[in-house]
């Protein structure tokens, strides 16, 4: 019973971060008390920006509406259904080890760290476009890691390898992989191959965690969702005002701030 309760808490937090994306998409009726310069400086990394954007993701639940609660139950329920089949999925992967599978798993496990190294290099050495992409990528990866580590601490789930590690749920490798893939797919959306290749590599990372018996299937599923939706939130917070995400000042009788709107 304790494990089920802990898992449901983790699922709740998982969907909390998913819904933070919906909060921004529907922000034509919401206000964000954020600094305009901070939103427009998309090619600069600094601690205050990391803290504020991550804090916005974490505080999103207070904006939930009925539609967002429905999404919470949908994704939380999906995660729980996979959780109930974790042992069967684990056994399926463990019965199919091979030399080729080992090579693919090594490749998949290397994708997140390779991607972070690449983005770190282009942040300092790349052109303006590469610097912008790497800034969003590194910030998204940071926020994703904060989210996953918080959930790991709360859920404290044992890994399938039974090696006394209790940080299985969710998969940080998968979360970071999908975070990087989402940035690449978004920033290079005009390239028809960028998105499928990036998400394909992220999927290989998730499958590699199952193959290596490092995570349960529900850990991987949760990590993918966290990486994707946390990054979507960060992308929108960093959006250029000239894009389809508009940042506008507003003033009324009682308050002033910034309004984030999405053109439909």
C-alpha positions in Angstrom: 0.0 0.0 0.0 2.8 2.4 0.8 4.4 1.9 -2.6 1.0 2.5 -4.4 0.4 5.7 -2.4 3.9 6.9 -3.2 3.5 6.1 -6.8 0.2 7.9 -7.1 1.9 11.0 -5.5 4.6 10.8 -8.1 2.0 10.4 -10.9 0.2 13.5 -9.5 3.4 15.5 -9.7 4.1 14.2 -13.2 0.8 15.4 -14.5 1.3 18.7 -12.6 4.3 19.4 -14.9 2.3 18.3 -18.0 -0.4 20.7 -17.2 2.1 23.6 -16.8 2.3 23.5 -20.6 -1.5 23.8 -21.0 -1.4 26.8 -18.6 0.8 28.7 -21.1 -1.0 27.7 -24.2 -4.2 29.0 -22.7 -2.6 32.1 -21.3 -4.7 34.6 -23.2 -6.8 34.8 -20.1 -3.9 34.5 -17.6 -1.2 37.0 -16.4 2.4 36.4 -15.7 4.3 38.9 -13.5 7.6 38.4 -15.3 10.1 40.9 -16.6 9.9 41.5 -20.3 13.6 41.6 -20.8 14.0 38.2 -19.1 11.5 36.7 -21.6 13.2 38.2 -24.6 16.8 37.4 -23.8 16.6 33.9 -25.2 20.4 33.6 -25.9 21.6 34.2 -22.3 21.8 31.8 -19.4 21.9 33.0 -15.9 20.9 31.7 -12.5 18.0 34.0 -11.9 16.4 33.0 -15.2 16.9 29.3 -14.4 15.4 29.8 -11.0 12.4 31.9 -12.2 11.5 29.6 -15.1 11.8 26.5 -13.1 9.8 28.1 -10.3 7.0 28.9 -12.8 6.8 25.3 -13.9 6.6 24.2 -10.2 3.9 26.7 -9.3 1.7 25.9 -12.3 -0.9 23.8 -10.4 -2.5 26.8 -8.8 -3.8 27.8 -12.3 -5.5 24.4 -13.1 -9.0 24.5 -14.5 -11.5 21.6 -15.1 -9.9 20.7 -18.5 -6.5 20.5 -16.9 -7.7 18.3 -14.1 -9.2 15.9 -16.7 -5.8 15.8 -18.3 -4.2 15.0 -14.9 -6.5 12.0 -14.5 -5.9 10.8 -18.1 -2.1 10.9 -17.9 -1.9 9.8 -14.3 -4.2 6.9 -15.1 -2.1 6.0 -18.1 1.0 5.9 -16.0 -0.7 3.8 -13.4 -1.8 1.2 -16.1 1.8 0.9 -17.3 2.9 0.6 -13.6 0.6 -2.4 -13.2 2.3 -4.2 -16.1 5.9 -3.2 -15.2 7.0 -6.8 -14.4 5.7 -8.2 -17.6 7.5 -5.5 -19.7 10.7 -6.0 -17.7 10.7 -9.7 -18.3 10.1 -9.2 -22.0 13.1 -7.0 -22.4 15.3 -9.2 -20.2 14.5 -12.3 -22.3 15.8 -10.6 -25.5 19.4 -9.6 -24.8 21.8 -9.9 -27.7 25.1 -8.4 -28.9 23.3 -6.0 -31.2 20.9 -5.0 -28.4 23.9 -4.3 -26.2 25.4 -2.0 -28.8 22.1 -0.1 -29.3 21.6 0.3 -25.6 25.1 1.8 -25.2 24.2 4.2 -28.0 20.9 5.2 -26.4 22.4 5.7 -23.0 25.0 8.0 -24.4 22.5 10.3 -26.2 21.6 12.6 -23.2 25.1 13.3 -22.1 26.3 13.7 -25.7 23.5 16.1 -26.4 24.3 18.2 -23.3 28.0 18.3 -24.2 27.1 19.4 -27.7 24.8 22.2 -26.5 27.4 23.3 -24.0 30.0 23.6 -26.7 27.7 25.5 -29.1 26.6 27.9 -26.3 30.2 29.1 -26.1 31.5 28.5 -29.7 28.4 28.4 -31.9 26.7 31.1 -34.0 23.7 33.1 -32.8 21.1 30.5 -33.8 23.1 27.7 -32.2 23.6 29.7 -29.1 19.9 30.4 -28.8 19.0 26.7 -29.3 21.7 25.6 -26.7 20.4 28.2 -24.2 16.9 26.9 -24.3 18.2 23.3 -24.4 20.4 23.7 -21.3 17.8 25.6 -19.4 15.2 22.9 -20.2 17.5 20.1 -19.2 18.2 21.9 -15.9 14.5 22.3 -15.1 13.7 18.8 -16.2 16.4 17.4 -13.8 15.0 19.5 -11.0 11.5 18.1 -11.6 12.7 14.5 -11.9 14.9 14.6 -8.8 12.1 16.1 -6.7 9.8 13.3 -7.8 12.5 10.6 -7.2 12.9 11.9 -3.6 9.1 11.8 -2.9 8.4 8.4 -4.6 11.6 6.6 -3.5 10.9 3.6 -5.8 13.3 0.7 -6.0 15.0 0.0 -9.3 14.1 -3.3 -11.1 17.8 -4.4 -10.7 17.2 -4.7 -6.9 20.5 -3.0 -6.1 19.1 -1.1 -3.1 18.8 2.1 -5.2 15.5 3.8 -4.5 15.5 6.5 -7.2 13.9 4.6 -10.1 10.8 6.8 -10.7 11.0 8.7 -13.0 13.9 8.0 -15.5 16.1 11.1 -15.6 18.0 9.8 -18.6 14.7 9.5 -20.6 13.5 12.9 -19.3 16.7 14.7 -20.4 16.7 12.8 -23.8 13.1 13.9 -24.5 13.9 17.4 -23.3 16.7 17.8 -25.8 14.7 16.2 -28.5 11.8 18.6 -27.9 14.2 21.6 -28.2 15.7 20.3 -31.5 12.2 19.5 -33.0 10.9 23.0 -32.0 13.9 25.0 -33.1 14.4 23.2 -36.4 10.8 22.6 -37.2 11.4 23.5 -40.9 13.6 20.5 -41.2 11.3 17.5 -41.7 13.9 15.1 -40.4 14.9 16.9 -37.3 11.9 16.1 -35.1 11.6 12.4 -36.1 15.3 11.8 -35.7 15.5 13.6 -32.3 12.5 11.9 -30.9 13.7 8.6 -32.3 17.0 8.9 -30.4 15.2 9.9 -27.3 13.0 6.8 -27.6 16.1 4.6 -28.0 17.3 6.1 -24.7 14.1 5.1 -23.0 14.2 1.6 -24.4 17.9 1.3 -23.4 17.0 2.0 -19.8 14.5 -0.9 -19.9 16.9 -3.2 -21.7 19.7 -2.5 -19.1 17.2 -3.2 -16.3 17.8 0.2 -14.9 14.2 1.4 -14.9 10.6 0.1 -15.1 8.5 1.0 -18.1 6.4 3.4 -16.1 9.6 5.2 -15.0 10.5 5.7 -18.7 7.0 6.7 -19.7 6.9 9.3 -16.9 10.4 10.6 -17.8 9.5 11.1 -21.4 6.4 13.1 -20.5 8.3 15.2 -18.0 11.0 16.0 -20.5 8.6 16.9 -23.2 6.1 19.0 -21.3 8.6 20.8 -19.1 10.6 21.8 -22.1 7.5 23.0 -24.0 6.9 25.3 -21.0 10.4 26.6 -21.1 10.3 27.2 -24.8 7.1 29.3 -24.5 8.6 31.3 -21.7 11.6 32.0 -23.9 9.6 32.7 -27.0 10.5 35.6 -29.2 7.6 38.2 -29.1 7.7 38.1 -32.9 6.7 34.4 -32.9 3.2 33.0 -32.5 3.6 33.5 -28.7 3.1 37.2 -27.9 4.2 38.9 -24.7 2.3 42.1 -24.0 2.2 44.5 -21.1 -1.1 45.2 -19.4 -2.4 47.7 -16.9 -5.8 47.9 -15.2 -7.2 49.5 -12.1 -5.7 47.0 -9.6 -2.6 45.5 -11.2 0.0 45.5 -13.9 2.2 42.9 -15.5 2.8 40.9 -18.7 0.2 39.0 -20.7 1.3 35.9 -22.7 -0.9 35.2 -25.7 -0.9 32.5 -28.4 -2.1 33.4 -31.8 -4.5 30.8 -33.2 
